[in-house]
């Protein structure tokens, strides 16, 4: 049985969130978003992280499940401290960005206000 280690909800969309859609990635941010990223982020109601993300865990977005294939070296710390996470839908076994997680290469879902996001430990 899986255990939820993080869950949140999208509460606001930056004006240019679609900019990374073609690249198969999106950026989540809680509070204290740098001005340079503000327009490109999905703002989340950041919650506590109860566990450590790792490859093999699941990212759940509005009921759709994606296997996490890699976790960048500072992704955990960024999520815990800033509510910040970059999610890349490329199935990479090694995260290209230190603050990102990679999930299996499936079509990226369209996030909207109220979208529910969680990370579950397998």
Residue pairs with C-beta under 8 A, 6 or more apart in sequence:
2 58
2 120
2 121
2 122
3 51
3 120
3 121
4 50
4 118
4 119
4 120
4 121
5 49
5 50
5 51
5 52
5 53
5 57
5 119
5 120
5 121
6 47
6 49
6 50
6 51
6 53
6 79
6 118
6 119
7 47
7 116
7 117
7 118
7 119
8 28
8 44
8 45
8 46
8 47
8 83
8 116
8 117
8 118
9 44
9 45
9 114
9 115
9 116
9 117
10 42
10 43
10 44
10 111
10 112
10 113
10 114
10 115
10 117
11 43
11 44
11 45
11 113
12 42
12 43
12 113
13 42
13 43
13 111
13 112
13 113
14 37
14 38
14 39
14 40
14 41
14 42
14 43
15 39
16 39
16 40
17 26
17 39
17 40
17 41
17 42
17 111
19 39
19 40
20 26
20 27
20 40
21 108
21 110
24 88
24 89
24 90
24 105
24 108
25 86
25 87
25 88
25 89
25 100
25 108
26 42
26 86
26 87
26 108
26 111
27 37
27 40
27 41
27 42
27 84
27 85
27 86
27 87
28 41
28 42
28 43
28 44
28 83
28 84
28 85
28 86
28 87
28 117
29 37
29 41
29 42
29 43
29 44
29 82
29 83
29 84
30 43
30 44
30 45
30 46
30 82
30 83
30 84
31 46
31 82
31 83
32 82
33 41
33 43
42 111
42 115
44 83
44 117
46 82
46 83
48 80
49 76
49 79
49 80
51 121
52 76
53 68
53 71
53 75
53 76
53 79
53 101
53 119
54 68
54 71
54 121
55 68
55 69
55 70
55 71
55 93
56 67
56 68
56 122
57 67
57 68
57 119
57 120
57 121
57 122
58 65
58 66
58 67
58 68
58 119
58 120
58 122
59 65
59 66
59 67
59 68
59 87
59 101
59 103
59 117
59 118
59 119
60 66
60 116
60 117
60 118
60 119
60 120
61 109
61 111
61 115
61 116
61 117
62 109
62 115
62 116
63 116
64 109
66 89
66 103
66 104
66 106
67 103
67 104
68 101
68 102
68 103
68 119
69 91
69 92
69 93
69 102
69 103
69 104
70 92
70 93
70 94
70 95
70 101
70 102
71 95
71 101
72 95
72 97
72 98
72 99
72 100
72 101
73 95
73 98
74 98
74 99
75 85
75 86
75 95
75 98
75 99
75 100
75 101
78 84
78 85
78 99
79 85
84 99
85 99
85 100
85 101
86 97
86 99
86 100
86 101
87 100
87 101
87 103
88 95
88 96
88 97
88 100
88 101
88 102
88 103
89 102
89 103
89 104
89 105
89 106
89 107
89 108
90 102
90 105
91 102
91 103
91 104
91 105
92 102
93 102
94 102
95 101
95 102
96 102
109 115
111 117
